[in-house]
Amino acid sequence: MDFHLSEEQKMLKKTVHDLAEGEFRDKAHLWDENEEFPRENIRKLAEMGLLGITIPKEYGGGGGTMFDVVLVIEELARVCRATSTILVTQVGDSEAIMEHGSDYLKEKYLPGLAKGDILSCITISEPQAGSDVTAMTTTAILDGDSYVLNGIKHFITNGDVADLYLVFTRYGVESKGAKGIGSILVEKGSPGPSSHIICRQLLSTWPTEPQPGHSFWALPLGLQMLSWNPAWADRVESYSACSSAQLSPAVHRARGGRH
């Protein structure tokens, strides 16, 4: 495998390096100290086409590779971790829609994600399920022509500012372990969810504690549900085993921006 950078990749790396050093470095510490979301940084990334770097050109993206993303994140993270984490989340949601979403979902969301008109978040972590993803208890229950979601998510990067939530959930109350875990897209403003910031580093809880027997919201069937891929079960199990084995309890407590 050839790990040498192409001329285009060298130019991408230099462009992002100059942006980070010239416009992000001096304010990087202020975002955390003042507990502010770096919107001006995100606007810059959008203007340069970096928010949609892997999104196909037909949807307004750059059509780049994940290796291009790594080069960009590397340059951003060395200066402003918060900005780099936001990009990771944006790319993650875009990739999920590109790989598992219907044509309807791609046409509806990818152009906005590429332009920065839509900010996204990935909701996996729960009070009892952080790196141990398979311990999540949020459920999606089919009720007529809708799925009803019920559960608690916390430590969600972008959770209080996102326009679109990629919610990981169990399909059915009988689901155990990695089996039956999938995703549903939820738009900001949907009836039910709420959020609030609990600490710095762009962390938020979403939604708030439910009342017994109360479900958060219902989504029309087929409109915003990502297709289920059986391979996800293996990925979730692998992620859980790897993370639990390699991260000490101290690291778990110190980690910021978990999805």
PyMOL commands that set and color helices and strands:
alter all, ss='L'
color gray80, all
select helices_A, chain A and resi 7-33+39-47+57-59+66-77+81-100+103-115+133-135+231-246+249-254
alter helices_A, ss='H'
color red, helices_A
select strands_A, chain A and resi 120-123+139-143+146-150+164-171+181-187+196-199+203-205+217-220
alter strands_A, ss='S'
color yellow, strands_A
deselect
rebuild
show_as cartoon
